[in-house]
Amino acid sequence: VSMSSRPQRLVSRTARRREERESRRRRSRERRRRVRAMGVVLSCLPCIAPSAEGNSSPPADAAGAPQQTMVKGGDSSDPLPTSRTSRSVAASSRSRSGGVGLLAPEPAFEGSPRFAKTTDQVVVGLKEEGDFVSSLEGVLRNKQMTTLTVFTSTVVGGAVGLGTMSGLLGSVAYMVFLAVQLVCAALSRMTKERSAPRRGPPVLPAPVEEVRSEPVAETLESGVARTALPKEWVLEPRTKHKYSQVMDEHDGYPEELELLSGLGIRPKRVIALTIDVYAVGMYVNAPQFKAAFGAKYGALSEAAFAQRSEELLEDIITSTERVGRTMRLVIQFSGITSRMLISSFDEKLEKPMKSKGAEEEYEALRRGLGSIKLHPGRVILLRMGTDGTLVATSGGETLANCQSHVLCQAVTDIWLGRDSPAPSFREDAKTRMYGTLHSPLLGDAEAAAPAAGSTAKEAQQKGETTELGGTWEVVDAEGVEEFLVTLGISYLVRKIATRLYTQDMKIIEQKGKTVSFTDFRNRRRGSPVTFEEDVVVQRQDKQGKDLEDVSSWEGPHLIVKTTGYKDVLTSNYWRESADTMISETTVKDVTMRRKWKLMDL
């Protein structure tokens, strides 16, 4: 009996084990299915609502008045806060503007504590700032921050899942990393809100795409009444930040007429994402711009002006002694810090400033920019005058005040140069410059405040002259070595050329606006090269490279543009005194400056 029952027991035991294995497999498959479903749900946790960019006008209420939206975290120094509109209150509560949370107003009703009825203004209530929940809501409404958070969490979760061959561990890593990032971002936002100065509910005018007011007559200190200063502003298309057509945010207004001459954004590429870091606008002193370049570009048609736009941008960069300008930055990305902003400046300015001996001036600018906390909506002004002064301000506070034409040119070259990090701004400047040159506001401005140092009459008052004739010898030279390196000259040739440039002599003969240059090195006359205004001159350099030169006069300055090298080379000659001449030759952002003395023969 025992022998016959033993096989039966073995068979039943084997069957039970088989059933247990099948049961474990089913439970395992069910767990994996649930984990996959959980991962799909978790990937949608930070909801990214569809953008309301297609909405160009705010909805009207029952009375026909447009509803208002309000930006949280804006800078109180910005006279026109950024806003977006939406088709419904629900859509407004989900919309955002480059990392800035938006709050849509509830329908106004009689006695509502959130709204006060006035004739032409709407008071928008503020949600309590500084608490964790509202900060977390602001982070989740930030499209760029949320997208970056989800992307990085997905990468980390996928890496952990592949490394451990476990979907469960990958999902856990995804959730943990996502939660840590969101909590840290919310805490950072909450800290910024609590440290920011408290302010009451902002009073917003009812905005449309462009606000206009009646021209108001203003009497300047010179006694001349300017009757046409329209209060207009435009929106930067992507960030929706407002820029006034006339710069009125520094103490030069209204004596100095600076018009908006370029507008765009500074994007940053992070793997597969593009982040809008800040909006940038350039204001150019219109009277000085017309006095310096009106004769050169004023008679051109709009199409011909566009063809010479690259040459114009080079002129603007190098003309800090004749044309004042102001750069206006409005922070857009909530994750940017002052250290990150300074690092971006260092990439463009640190090396040129050290090579040209302007470290102290640049260090003052770095300290000023590093002393403030950045947040969306914060405005930074970089105002550059014709005396080389650069004043950086933000919210009425002076951050830096230094003087260096080298620094002013390098700062302008950041955005207008060929390697500009803001290509949309550079392209926009090419078209807006034409409007600045032909602005109807220039009539009163020229009568009130003529451009300093840019007309022949003022040049005579300063003792300057357009006469460059004479035999000249170099007595001082700066930036020669770096200039030759940038030009692409080989090492051996560079050593010879450095000695020639620092010991150069030339004979200049001038008849009206026709100028002839003759090399006089080692007191031996070379072949003359004659320049006539706006006439192309073809020649070869010492290495046999074919070059083309075009000359023009801008007041007492002779400007020669040379093409044929890798980059355009710009030479500027002017007489500093009766026996002194200055020449500056620039390629990219590197300038060779030489001082010449009149020789007694």
Buried (B, 14 or more C-beta within 10 A) or exposed (E): EEEEEEEEEEEEEEEEEEEEEEEEEEEEEEEEEEBEEBBEEBBEBBEBBEBBEEBEEBBEEEEEEBBBBBBBBBBBBBEBBBBBBBEEEEBBBBBBBBBBBBBBBEEBEEEEEBBBEEEEEBBBBBEEBBBEEBBBBBBBBBBBBBBBBBBBBBEBBEEBBEEEEBBBBBBBBBBBBBEEBBBEBBBBBBEBBEEBEEEEEEEBEEBEEEBEEEEEEBEBEEEBEBEEBBBBBBBBBBBBBBBBBBBBBBEBBBBBBBBBBBBBBBBBEEEEEEBBBBBBBBBBBBBBBBBBBBBBBEEBEEEEBBEBBEBBBBBBBBBBBBBBBBBBBBBBBBBBEBEEBBEBBEEBBBBBBEBBEBEEBBBBBBEBBBEBEBBBBBBBBBBBBBEBBBBBBBBEEEBBBBBBBBBBBBBBBBBBBEEBBBBBBBBBBBBBBBBBBBBEBBEBBBBBBBBBBBBEEBBEEEEBBBEBBBBBBBEEBBBBBBBBEBBEBEEEEBEEBBEBBBEBBBBBBBEEBEBBBBBBEEEEEEEEBBBBBEEEBEEEEEEEEEBEBBBBBBBBBBBBBBBBBEBBBBBBBBBEEEEBBBBBBBBBBBBBBBBBBBBEE
